[in-house]
Amino acid sequence: MAPTKYGKYLFKAPIRTTRMGPPLPSLNFRAAEYGVEASWILVPVFKPIIMHEIPLKHDFPQFLCILGSNPRNLAEFDAEIEMSLGEEGEKHTITSPTIIYISPGLVHCPLHYKRVGKPVFHLDIFFAPEYVFTEVPRGKTKKTSGTKYAKHYIKADIKVQREGESPSLHFSAAEYEVKAGWAVVPVVKPGTMVLKPHSHDFHQFISVIGSDPKNIGDFDAEIEICLGEEQEKHVINSPSLLHLPSGLVHGSGGYSKVTKPYLWFDIYFSPEYVKTDLRK
C-alpha cells in the first residue's frame, strides 16, 4: 500500500501455519503491542485430533468458539468434540456450535476432536499478553454429577442479524466480567455497510480472511474502508487486519466485489459497542 496518513492502521493479516491441529494456514494475532492484553487464534480443523492433551490452568479468562465452516451457515455443524473441565476431569461432548468459557484458575483439557464430519473453525480468544499456563498432574478422578461445569458451555448465538446476510456469530463477554465482544460475519455477496463515520473510546480490531477452511489466505474480494475525519479511503483486496484505536474516526463504503466468500472477524474491547457519529 502507498504511504498514507492512516495506512499504518491497516496491515497484512498474520496468517501462518500453527501447531494446533493439522499444518494449515491459521490466523494468529497478539494485541499486546497495541496496548491490549489479548490474543486470538483461528484454526481450521479437518480431522480428529487431541489439542492440549495434558490438563492445564492459567490466571486469565479464555473463550473457545467452535463454529461450522460453511460461510452461508456457520450453524451447520457435523463434529463431535470432547472437553474436560475441573480437577475432576468432567467430560462434556459438543455436537453443535458452542462457546466454552474458561475462567481464571479453571483446570481444562484434554480437548479432543473425536469426529470431524465437516470442517470446523476453532477460534481461541484469551485475555492476557501471552499464554502462560501451569500443567496439572493427572490425579484420581473425582465423581461429579456430570453437570458441575455445564454453565461454562454456551450455545453459540448464530443467526441472521440483517436481512439478506448469512447467519453470523455475535457474542458479548460482559456478563463474564470481561470487557469485550466479538462477531464472526460471513460475507457471500456484494453489499453496503450502513455505517456512518463514527468513533468510540475503545480499541477495535477487524480481520478479513478467506472462508475456505483449507486455505483462509485465499481471498478474492474488495472492501472499502474510510479512516479519519478526512475519510481517507483504503481498499482491502487481500487478507488484512485493521486496528481502530480509541478516537479514530472510521466508516465503510461497503464491499463492492465478493468473488469468493470471506469472513469478517470483529473484536472490540468494551462492555458494549457505543459509538459517536461524526458531525460535519
Residue pairs with C-beta under 8 A, 6 or more apart in sequence:
1 7
1 10
1 234
4 232
4 234
5 228
5 230
5 232
6 227
6 228
6 232
6 234
6 248
7 234
9 227
9 242
9 243
9 244
9 245
9 248
10 225
10 227
10 234
10 236
10 240
10 241
10 242
10 243
11 240
11 241
11 243
12 238
12 239
12 240
12 241
13 27
13 207
13 208
13 209
13 238
13 239
13 240
13 241
14 27
14 28
14 29
14 241
15 25
15 26
15 27
15 28
15 209
15 216
15 217
15 239
16 25
16 26
16 28
17 23
17 24
17 25
17 26
18 24
18 26
18 28
18 41
18 43
20 26
20 41
20 43
20 51
20 122
20 124
21 43
21 44
21 45
21 46
21 49
21 51
21 113
21 122
22 44
22 45
22 46
22 47
22 49
24 43
24 44
24 46
24 213
24 214
24 215
25 215
25 216
25 217
26 41
26 42
26 43
26 44
26 216
27 40
27 41
27 42
27 207
27 209
27 216
27 265
28 40
28 41
28 42
29 39
29 40
29 41
29 205
29 207
29 241
30 39
30 129
30 130
31 37
31 38
31 39
31 203
31 205
32 38
32 39
32 129
32 130
34 203
34 205
34 243
34 245
35 203
35 245
36 203
36 205
36 269
37 127
37 128
37 129
38 125
38 126
38 127
38 128
38 180
38 267
38 269
39 125
39 126
39 128
39 129
39 130
39 131
40 123
40 124
40 125
40 126
40 267
41 122
41 123
41 124
42 121
42 122
42 123
42 124
42 209
42 216
42 265
43 121
43 122
43 123
43 124
44 69
44 119
44 120
44 121
44 122
44 213
44 214
44 216
45 79
45 113
45 116
45 119
45 120
45 121
45 122
45 213
46 116
46 119
46 213
46 214
47 113
47 116
48 112
48 113
48 114
48 115
48 116
49 112
49 113
50 110
50 111
50 112
50 113
51 109
51 110
51 111
51 112
51 113
51 122
52 108
52 109
52 110
52 111
53 109
53 110
54 109
54 110
54 135
54 136
54 138
55 84
55 89
55 107
55 108
55 109
55 110
55 135
55 136
55 138
56 107
56 108
56 109
56 133
56 134
56 135
56 136
57 105
57 106
57 107
57 108
57 133
57 134
57 136
58 104
58 105
58 126
58 128
58 131
58 132
58 133
58 134
59 104
59 105
59 128
60 104
60 126
60 127
60 128
61 101
61 102
61 103
61 104
61 126
61 127
61 173
61 176
61 177
61 178
62 101
62 102
62 124
62 125
62 126
62 127
63 99
63 100
63 101
63 102
63 124
63 125
63 126
63 171
63 173
64 99
64 100
64 102
64 111
64 122
64 123
64 124
65 98
65 99
65 121
65 122
65 123
65 124
65 125
65 156
65 169
65 171
65 184
66 79
66 81
66 94
66 97
66 98
66 99
66 100
66 120
66 121
66 122
66 123
66 156
67 74
67 77
67 97
67 120
67 121
67 123
67 156
67 158
67 169
67 184
68 74
68 75
68 76
68 77
68 78
68 97
68 118
68 120
68 121
69 118
69 119
69 120
69 121
69 211
69 213
70 76
70 118
71 166
71 186
71 187
71 188
71 211
71 261
71 262
71 263
72 166
72 186
72 188
72 261
73 166
73 167
74 97
74 121
74 156
74 158
74 166
74 167
74 168
74 169
74 184
74 186
75 96
75 97
75 156
75 158
75 159
75 167
76 118
77 95
77 96
77 97
77 118
77 120
78 116
78 117
78 118
79 94
79 95
79 113
79 115
79 116
79 117
79 118
79 120
80 93
80 94
80 95
80 113
80 114
80 115
81 93
81 94
81 95
81 111
81 112
81 113
81 114
82 91
82 92
82 93
82 94
82 110
82 111
82 112
82 114
83 91
83 92
83 94
83 100
83 108
83 109
83 110
83 111
83 112
83 153
84 90
84 91
84 92
84 108
84 109
84 110
84 111
85 92
85 102
85 106
85 107
85 108
85 149
85 152
86 106
86 107
86 108
86 144
86 148
86 149
87 107
87 136
87 139
87 142
88 141
88 142
88 143
88 144
88 148
89 141
90 144
90 146
90 148
90 149
91 146
92 149
92 150
92 153
94 100
94 153
96 155
96 156
97 155
97 156
97 158
97 169
98 153
98 154
98 155
98 156
99 153
99 154
99 155
99 156
99 171
100 108
100 152
100 153
100 154
101 152
101 153
101 154
101 176
102 108
102 152
103 152
103 176
106 149
106 152
107 136
113 120
119 213
119 214
120 213
121 184
121 213
123 184
123 265
125 180
125 182
125 267
127 178
127 180
156 169
156 171
157 169
157 170
157 171
158 167
158 168
158 169
159 167
159 168
160 166
160 167
160 168
161 168
161 170
161 185
164 191
165 185
165 191
166 185
166 186
166 187
166 188
167 186
168 183
168 184
168 185
168 186
169 182
169 183
169 184
169 185
170 181
170 182
170 183
171 181
171 182
171 183
172 180
172 181
172 271
172 272
173 179
173 180
173 181
174 180
174 181
174 271
174 272
179 202
179 269
179 270
179 271
180 267
180 268
180 269
180 270
181 267
181 268
181 270
181 271
181 272
181 273
182 265
182 266
182 267
182 268
183 264
183 265
183 266
184 263
184 264
184 265
185 263
185 264
185 265
185 266
186 211
186 261
186 262
186 263
186 264
187 221
187 255
187 258
187 261
187 262
187 263
187 264
188 258
188 261
189 258
190 254
190 255
190 256
190 257
190 258
191 254
191 255
192 253
192 254
193 252
193 253
193 254
193 255
195 251
195 252
196 251
196 277
196 278
197 226
197 229
197 231
197 249
197 250
197 251
197 277
197 278
198 249
198 250
198 251
198 275
198 276
198 277
198 278
199 246
199 247
199 248
199 249
199 250
199 275
199 276
199 278
200 244
200 246
200 268
200 270
200 273
200 274
200 275
200 276
201 246
201 247
201 270
201 274
202 246
202 268
202 269
202 270
203 243
203 244
203 245
203 246
203 268
203 269
204 243
204 244
204 266
204 267
204 268
204 269
205 241
205 242
205 243
205 244
205 266
205 267
205 268
206 241
206 242
206 244
206 264
206 265
206 266
207 239
207 240
207 241
207 242
207 263
207 264
207 265
207 266
208 219
208 221
208 223
208 236
208 239
208 240
208 241
208 242
208 262
208 263
208 264
208 265
209 216
209 217
209 219
209 239
209 262
209 263
209 265
210 216
210 217
210 218
210 219
210 220
210 239
210 260
210 262
210 263
211 260
211 261
211 262
211 263
212 218
212 260
216 239
216 263
217 239
218 260
219 237
219 238
219 239
219 260
219 262
220 257
220 258
220 259
220 260
221 236
221 237
221 255
221 257
221 258
221 259
221 260
221 262
222 235
222 236
222 237
222 255
222 256
222 257
223 235
223 236
223 237
223 252
223 254
223 255
224 233
224 234
224 235
224 236
224 252
224 253
224 254
224 255
224 256
225 233
225 234
225 235
225 236
225 242
225 250
225 251
225 252
225 253
226 232
226 233
226 234
226 250
226 251
226 252
226 253
227 234
227 248
227 249
227 250
228 248
228 249
228 250
229 249
229 278
231 249
231 251
233 253
236 242
244 250
249 278
251 278
